Amino acid sequence: MTETSITEKVTLLDEPGRIHNLTPEQEKKLKDMWTQILIHTGHLPNDLTSTPSLSEHPLTSKRGWFKRSDEPTANEDPIALAKAFSDPVEGISSSDLIDTLFFMIKTDRPDNFLLRFLRARKWDVKEALATIATSLNWVFHSHSADILKKGDLGFIRENYDGMLLQLKSGKCWLAGHDYHGRPVLQVQPSKHDPNAQSTETIEDFAVYVVESARLSFKTPVDTITVIFDMSGFSLSNMDYAAVKFIIQCLEYHFPESLGILFIHKAPWIFSGIWSIIKNWIDPVVASKVKFSKSSNDLSEHVPLEFISRELGGNNPSEYKFIEPDPNENDLMNDFSKRDEILATRQKLRENFISTTIDWINSTTESDNDANRKKKMELSDDLYANLWEADPYVRARTIFDRNGFIELMEELHEKNWPKGS
């Protein structure tokens, strides 16, 4: 791994709508969301007429946190909220629900993961619950967990040729970080043949890449920067089905994960394509799309060291698939160590849920603040435990072997406040 001073030039952003900087009304909506989830996972009683976060709460009257009428609106009525969440996850057991939720959280703080859905649905609790429930159902019934457990070596052993074709094509890879510490995903559509693989393979590859990018998140960084290099693009490369799935992923399964997206050096034929695609995209997501023409446009956001020479940057290396070492996943066979670490994780998870219930039921400002602080501390413990467990539960990928994960660890070490 070559040394780089770029990590010393990163400026971390303090984005709004995260657990540490919520307004009182936003915090109340997060409590409403947690309440419904914990009712359905069996951690809170199923008494919809006295949901703790919806009852007349001492905090509401003493602090005047928000103005509200005596009757809940349709978007905060507990019965409506319960139905919004329960319908999409019907048939999934309470234990599977909570396991799937924490599998999805990954490197996020659990509260910030839920807040993604609230922000994406403009703080409409009912819509946020319906969306996260739909995503839980999708993850539970899909095999996205298997993709991470198998890794590249698993694809080879199972002769998953379609996936290996994607990995070797150079159409999409993670390449460094931007000036705000966000991972940079570079996509080269000219290397994509819509007929060379199945729709399922494209979906698997999209999940593989996005989940790999999410591994490089660390609070406060929770979004990615994407560069679509449109050099050499022609209509024969256009894959509307793949585009629709990626949009669906960004809006429903990985909401609020996009920081900025560059469409770089788009040919004139793309204007007609864009006029179609932009109608499929949420206006908030569309506002993050920028058209760029030169390396100067990109280098305002991404260090030249992480921009390829083809795009006018200083990165001399080209993407190359490094074949996996047959022994690179050996630690996954150490079941004793794995179970020891996961037992610790289970205790941390239980403590987090218990503290969340205390936070929901807080009756004074001091108790509320103390429980919220404890939740954040437990979230950071869960993050540390995730990485302790990582080599025992996740198979290695190209982004482990090519140094991307190591680069992001170096970035965190140099730029994040100690103890964060």
C-alpha positions as CSV (number, residue, x, y, z in Angstrom):
1,M,0.0,0.0,0.0
2,T,1.6,3.3,-1.0
3,E,1.6,6.2,1.4
4,T,-0.5,9.2,0.6
5,S,-0.9,12.6,2.3
6,I,-4.4,13.0,0.8
7,T,-5.9,11.6,3.9
8,E,-4.7,14.7,5.8
9,K,-6.8,17.0,3.5
10,V,-10.2,15.6,4.4
11,T,-12.9,17.8,5.9
12,L,-15.6,15.9,7.7
13,L,-19.2,17.2,7.3
14,D,-21.7,17.5,10.1
15,E,-24.8,16.7,8.1
16,P,-28.2,17.4,9.7
17,G,-30.8,14.8,10.7
18,R,-28.4,12.5,12.5
19,I,-28.9,11.2,16.1
20,H,-26.5,13.7,17.6
21,N,-28.1,16.8,16.1
22,L,-31.9,16.1,15.8
23,T,-34.5,18.8,16.5
24,P,-37.0,17.7,19.3
25,E,-39.7,17.0,16.7
26,Q,-37.3,14.9,14.6
27,E,-36.3,13.0,17.7
28,K,-39.9,12.3,18.5
29,K,-40.5,10.9,15.0
30,L,-37.5,8.6,15.5
31,K,-39.0,7.4,18.7
32,D,-42.3,6.7,16.9
33,M,-40.4,4.6,14.4
34,W,-38.4,2.7,16.9
35,T,-41.6,2.0,18.9
36,Q,-43.4,0.3,16.0
37,I,-40.3,-1.7,15.1
38,L,-39.8,-2.9,18.7
39,I,-43.5,-3.8,19.0
40,H,-43.2,-6.0,16.0
41,T,-39.9,-7.6,17.2
42,G,-41.5,-8.4,20.6
43,H,-39.4,-6.0,22.6
44,L,-42.4,-3.7,23.5
45,P,-46.0,-4.7,24.4
46,N,-48.5,-4.7,21.6
47,D,-50.7,-2.0,23.1
48,L,-51.3,0.4,20.3
49,T,-53.5,2.7,22.4
50,S,-50.6,3.6,24.7
51,T,-47.6,3.6,22.6
52,P,-45.0,5.3,24.7
53,S,-43.7,7.7,22.1
54,L,-47.3,8.7,21.1
55,S,-48.9,9.2,24.5
56,E,-49.0,12.7,26.1
57,H,-45.5,12.7,27.3
58,P,-44.1,15.0,30.1
59,L,-41.4,16.1,27.7
60,T,-44.0,17.4,25.3
61,S,-45.8,19.6,27.8
62,K,-42.8,20.7,29.8
63,R,-40.5,21.6,26.9
64,G,-43.1,22.4,24.3
65,W,-41.1,20.2,21.9
66,F,-43.8,20.5,19.3
67,K,-47.3,21.8,18.8
68,R,-49.8,19.1,18.3
69,S,-53.6,18.6,18.3
70,D,-55.4,16.3,20.7
71,E,-56.0,13.8,17.8
72,P,-53.1,12.2,16.0
73,T,-53.0,12.7,12.2
74,A,-53.2,9.8,9.8
75,N,-49.4,9.8,9.6
76,E,-48.9,9.4,13.4
77,D,-51.9,7.3,14.4
78,P,-50.5,4.2,16.0
79,I,-52.8,1.8,14.3
80,A,-51.9,3.3,10.9
81,L,-48.2,3.2,11.7
82,A,-48.5,-0.4,12.8
83,K,-50.2,-1.4,9.6
84,A,-47.7,0.4,7.5
85,F,-44.9,-1.6,9.0
86,S,-46.6,-5.0,9.5
87,D,-48.1,-5.5,6.0
88,P,-44.7,-5.7,4.2
89,V,-43.1,-8.0,6.8
90,E,-46.1,-10.3,7.2
91,G,-44.8,-13.9,7.7
92,I,-41.4,-12.9,9.0
93,S,-40.9,-13.9,12.7
94,S,-40.0,-11.3,15.3
95,S,-36.5,-12.8,15.8
96,D,-35.8,-12.8,12.1
97,L,-37.0,-9.2,11.9
98,I,-34.5,-8.0,14.5
99,D,-31.7,-10.1,13.0
100,T,-32.3,-8.8,9.5
101,L,-32.5,-5.2,10.8
102,F,-29.1,-5.4,12.5
103,F,-27.6,-7.2,9.5
104,M,-28.7,-4.3,7.3
105,I,-27.3,-1.6,9.7
106,K,-23.7,-2.6,9.1
107,T,-21.4,0.4,9.8
108,D,-24.2,2.8,10.5
109,R,-25.3,3.8,14.0
110,P,-28.6,2.0,14.4
111,D,-30.4,5.3,14.9
112,N,-28.8,6.9,11.9
113,F,-29.8,3.9,9.8
114,L,-33.5,4.5,10.7
115,L,-33.0,8.2,10.1
116,R,-32.0,7.5,6.5
117,F,-35.6,6.3,5.9
118,L,-37.1,9.2,7.7
119,R,-35.1,11.8,5.8
120,A,-35.8,10.0,2.5
121,R,-39.5,10.1,3.2
122,K,-39.4,13.8,4.4
123,W,-40.0,12.9,8.0
124,D,-43.2,11.1,7.3
125,V,-43.1,8.3,9.9
126,K,-45.8,6.2,8.2
127,E,-44.0,6.3,4.8
128,A,-40.6,5.6,6.5
129,L,-42.0,2.6,8.3
130,A,-43.5,1.2,5.1
131,T,-40.2,1.7,3.2
132,I,-38.0,0.1,5.8
133,A,-40.4,-2.8,6.2
134,T,-40.3,-3.3,2.4
135,S,-36.5,-3.3,2.5
136,L,-36.5,-5.7,5.4
137,N,-38.7,-8.1,3.5
138,W,-36.5,-7.8,0.4
139,V,-33.2,-8.5,2.3
140,F,-34.8,-11.4,4.3
141,H,-36.1,-13.1,1.1
142,S,-33.1,-12.3,-1.1
143,H,-29.7,-13.8,-0.9
144,S,-27.8,-10.6,-0.3
145,A,-26.3,-12.0,2.9
146,D,-25.0,-15.0,1.0
147,I,-23.2,-12.6,-1.4
148,L,-21.1,-11.2,1.4
149,K,-20.5,-14.6,3.0
150,K,-19.3,-16.2,-0.2
151,G,-17.1,-13.4,-1.5
152,D,-15.0,-13.8,-4.6
153,L,-13.6,-17.2,-3.7
154,G,-17.1,-18.5,-3.2
155,F,-18.1,-17.3,-6.7
156,I,-15.2,-19.2,-8.2
157,R,-15.9,-22.4,-6.3
158,E,-19.6,-22.2,-7.3
159,N,-18.8,-21.4,-10.9
160,Y,-20.8,-18.2,-10.7
161,D,-19.3,-17.1,-14.1
162,G,-21.7,-14.2,-14.5
163,M,-20.5,-12.6,-11.3
164,L,-16.9,-13.2,-12.1
165,L,-17.5,-11.5,-15.5
166,Q,-18.7,-8.4,-13.7
167,L,-15.7,-8.4,-11.4
168,K,-13.2,-8.8,-14.2
169,S,-14.9,-6.4,-16.6
170,G,-13.7,-3.2,-14.9
171,K,-17.1,-1.6,-15.4
172,C,-17.4,-0.6,-11.7
173,W,-14.9,-0.3,-8.8
174,L,-14.2,1.6,-5.7
175,A,-11.3,4.0,-6.1
176,G,-10.3,6.1,-3.1
177,H,-12.2,8.8,-1.3
178,D,-13.3,12.4,-1.9
179,Y,-12.4,15.5,0.2
180,H,-15.2,14.7,2.7
181,G,-14.0,11.1,3.3
182,R,-16.7,9.5,1.2
183,P,-15.8,6.5,-0.8
184,V,-15.6,7.1,-4.6
185,L,-17.3,4.6,-6.9
186,Q,-16.2,4.8,-10.5
187,V,-18.5,3.3,-13.2
188,Q,-17.6,2.9,-16.9
189,P,-20.8,2.1,-18.8
190,S,-18.9,1.6,-22.1
191,K,-17.7,-1.7,-20.6
192,H,-21.2,-3.0,-20.0
193,D,-22.9,-5.4,-22.4
194,P,-26.6,-5.7,-21.4
195,N,-26.8,-9.1,-23.0
196,A,-23.8,-10.7,-21.4
197,Q,-25.3,-11.6,-18.0
198,S,-28.7,-12.1,-16.4
199,T,-30.7,-9.5,-14.6
200,E,-30.2,-11.4,-11.3
201,T,-26.4,-11.2,-11.8
202,I,-26.6,-7.5,-12.3
203,E,-28.6,-7.2,-9.1
204,D,-26.1,-9.3,-7.2
205,F,-23.2,-7.2,-8.5
206,A,-25.0,-4.0,-7.6
207,V,-25.5,-5.2,-4.0
208,Y,-21.9,-6.5,-3.8
209,V,-20.6,-3.0,-4.8
210,V,-22.9,-0.9,-2.6
211,E,-22.4,-3.1,0.4
212,S,-18.6,-3.0,-0.1
213,A,-18.8,0.8,-0.2
214,R,-20.9,0.9,2.9
215,L,-18.1,-1.0,4.7
216,S,-16.0,2.2,4.3
217,F,-18.6,4.3,6.1
218,K,-17.7,5.6,9.6
219,T,-19.8,8.3,11.4
220,P,-20.1,11.0,10.2
221,V,-19.5,9.7,6.7
222,D,-22.5,7.8,5.5
223,T,-22.7,8.6,1.7
224,I,-20.8,7.8,-1.4
225,T,-19.5,9.8,-4.4
226,V,-20.1,8.2,-7.8
227,I,-18.4,9.1,-11.1
228,F,-20.1,7.8,-14.3
229,D,-17.3,8.0,-16.9
230,M,-19.4,8.2,-20.1
231,S,-16.3,8.1,-22.4
232,G,-17.0,5.6,-25.2
233,F,-20.6,5.1,-24.3
234,S,-23.0,4.1,-27.0
235,L,-26.7,3.0,-27.2
236,S,-25.5,-0.6,-27.2
237,N,-24.4,-0.1,-23.6
238,M,-27.7,1.2,-22.4
239,D,-29.4,-1.1,-19.9
240,Y,-32.7,0.4,-18.6
241,A,-33.5,-2.6,-16.4
242,A,-30.2,-2.2,-14.6
243,V,-30.7,1.5,-14.2
244,K,-34.1,1.0,-12.7
245,F,-32.8,-1.5,-10.2
246,I,-30.0,0.8,-9.1
247,I,-32.5,3.7,-8.6
248,Q,-34.7,1.3,-6.6
249,C,-31.8,0.4,-4.5
250,L,-30.8,4.0,-3.8
251,E,-34.3,5.1,-3.0
252,Y,-35.7,2.1,-1.1
253,H,-33.0,-0.2,0.1
254,F,-30.1,2.1,0.6
255,P,-31.8,5.5,1.0
256,E,-29.7,8.6,1.6
257,S,-26.6,6.8,0.6
258,L,-25.7,9.1,-2.3
259,G,-23.6,12.2,-1.7
260,I,-22.9,13.3,-5.2
261,L,-23.0,11.7,-8.6
262,F,-21.1,12.9,-11.6
263,I,-22.1,12.1,-15.2
264,H,-18.7,12.8,-16.8
265,K,-18.2,13.6,-20.5
266,A,-21.7,12.5,-21.5
267,P,-22.1,12.2,-25.3
268,W,-24.9,14.0,-27.1
269,I,-26.9,10.8,-27.3
270,F,-27.2,10.7,-23.6
271,S,-29.4,13.7,-23.4
272,G,-32.4,11.8,-24.6
273,I,-31.7,8.9,-22.2
274,W,-31.4,11.4,-19.3
275,S,-34.7,12.9,-20.1
276,I,-36.2,9.5,-19.5
277,I,-34.2,8.5,-16.5
278,K,-34.6,11.7,-14.5
279,N,-38.4,11.1,-14.4
280,W,-37.7,7.9,-12.5
281,I,-35.6,9.6,-9.8
282,D,-36.8,11.4,-6.7
283,P,-36.1,15.1,-7.0
284,V,-33.8,15.1,-4.0
285,V,-31.7,12.3,-5.5
286,A,-31.8,14.1,-8.9
287,S,-30.5,17.3,-7.3
288,K,-27.3,15.4,-6.4
289,V,-26.5,14.6,-10.0
290,K,-23.9,16.8,-11.6
291,F,-22.7,16.9,-15.3
292,S,-19.0,17.3,-15.6
293,K,-16.7,17.8,-18.6
294,S,-13.1,18.2,-17.3
295,S,-10.8,16.9,-14.6
296,N,-11.1,20.3,-12.9
297,D,-14.8,19.7,-12.4
298,L,-14.0,16.4,-10.6
299,S,-11.0,17.6,-8.7
300,E,-13.1,20.1,-6.8
301,H,-14.5,17.2,-5.0
302,V,-12.1,14.2,-5.5
303,P,-8.3,14.3,-5.1
304,L,-6.5,13.9,-8.4
305,E,-4.6,11.0,-6.9
306,F,-7.9,9.0,-6.9
307,I,-8.9,10.1,-10.4
308,S,-7.7,7.9,-13.3
309,R,-5.3,9.3,-15.9
310,E,-8.0,8.6,-18.5
311,L,-10.1,11.2,-16.7
312,G,-7.3,13.7,-16.4
313,G,-6.2,12.6,-12.9
314,N,-2.9,11.4,-11.4
315,N,-3.8,7.9,-10.6
316,P,-1.6,5.7,-12.8
317,S,-3.1,2.4,-11.8
318,E,-5.9,0.7,-13.7
319,Y,-8.5,-1.5,-12.2
320,K,-7.5,-5.1,-12.3
321,F,-9.2,-8.1,-10.7
322,I,-6.7,-9.8,-8.3
323,E,-7.4,-13.5,-8.1
324,P,-8.2,-14.6,-4.5
325,D,-5.9,-16.5,-2.3
326,P,-7.4,-20.0,-1.6
327,N,-6.7,-19.5,2.1
328,E,-7.9,-15.9,2.4
329,N,-11.1,-16.9,4.2
330,D,-9.6,-19.4,6.6
331,L,-10.6,-17.4,9.7
332,M,-14.2,-18.1,8.8
333,N,-13.6,-21.7,9.8
334,D,-12.7,-20.6,13.4
335,F,-16.2,-21.1,14.7
336,S,-15.2,-20.9,18.3
337,K,-13.7,-17.4,18.0
338,R,-16.6,-16.3,15.7
339,D,-19.2,-17.4,18.2
340,E,-17.3,-15.7,21.1
341,I,-17.3,-12.3,19.2
342,L,-20.9,-12.7,18.1
343,A,-22.0,-13.5,21.7
344,T,-20.5,-10.1,22.6
345,R,-22.4,-8.5,19.8
346,Q,-25.7,-10.1,20.9
347,K,-25.2,-8.6,24.4
348,L,-24.4,-5.2,22.9
349,R,-27.5,-5.4,20.7
350,E,-29.6,-6.3,23.7
351,N,-28.2,-3.3,25.7
352,F,-28.8,-1.0,22.8
353,I,-32.5,-2.1,22.5
354,S,-33.0,-1.8,26.3
355,T,-31.5,1.7,26.3
356,T,-33.6,2.6,23.3
357,I,-36.7,1.6,25.3
358,D,-35.5,3.7,28.2
359,W,-35.0,6.6,25.8
360,I,-38.5,6.2,24.4
361,N,-39.9,6.3,27.9
362,S,-37.8,9.1,29.1
363,T,-39.9,11.6,31.2
364,T,-37.3,14.3,31.8
365,E,-34.9,16.1,29.5
366,S,-31.9,14.9,31.5
367,D,-33.0,11.3,31.3
368,N,-33.7,11.7,27.6
369,D,-30.3,13.2,26.9
370,A,-28.5,10.6,29.1
371,N,-30.2,7.7,27.3
372,R,-29.5,9.2,23.9
373,K,-25.8,9.6,24.8
374,K,-25.7,6.0,26.0
375,K,-27.3,4.8,22.7
376,M,-24.5,6.6,20.8
377,E,-21.8,5.0,22.9
378,L,-23.3,1.5,22.4
379,S,-23.6,2.2,18.7
380,D,-19.8,2.9,18.6
381,D,-19.2,-0.3,20.5
382,L,-21.3,-2.2,17.9
383,Y,-19.2,-0.6,15.1
384,A,-16.0,-1.8,16.8
385,N,-17.4,-5.3,17.3
386,L,-18.5,-5.4,13.6
387,W,-14.9,-5.1,12.5
388,E,-13.7,-7.5,15.2
389,A,-16.1,-10.1,13.8
390,D,-15.5,-9.1,10.1
391,P,-12.8,-11.7,9.1
392,Y,-14.8,-14.5,10.8
393,V,-18.2,-13.7,9.0
394,R,-17.4,-12.0,5.7
395,A,-15.4,-13.5,2.8
396,R,-12.8,-11.3,1.3
397,T,-13.4,-9.3,-1.9
398,I,-11.4,-7.5,-4.6
399,F,-11.7,-4.4,-2.4
400,D,-9.8,-6.1,0.4
401,R,-7.1,-7.4,-1.9
402,N,-6.5,-4.2,-3.9
403,G,-6.0,-2.1,-0.8
404,F,-9.3,-0.1,-0.8
405,I,-10.4,-1.2,2.6
406,E,-6.9,-0.6,4.0
407,L,-6.9,2.9,2.5
408,M,-10.2,3.7,4.2
409,E,-8.9,2.4,7.5
410,E,-5.9,4.7,7.1
411,L,-8.2,7.6,6.4
412,H,-10.2,6.9,9.5
413,E,-7.1,6.6,11.6
414,K,-5.7,10.0,10.5
415,N,-8.8,12.1,10.2
416,W,-11.4,10.9,12.7
417,P,-11.4,12.2,16.2
418,K,-9.9,9.7,18.7
419,G,-12.7,7.6,20.2
420,S,-15.1,8.3,17.4
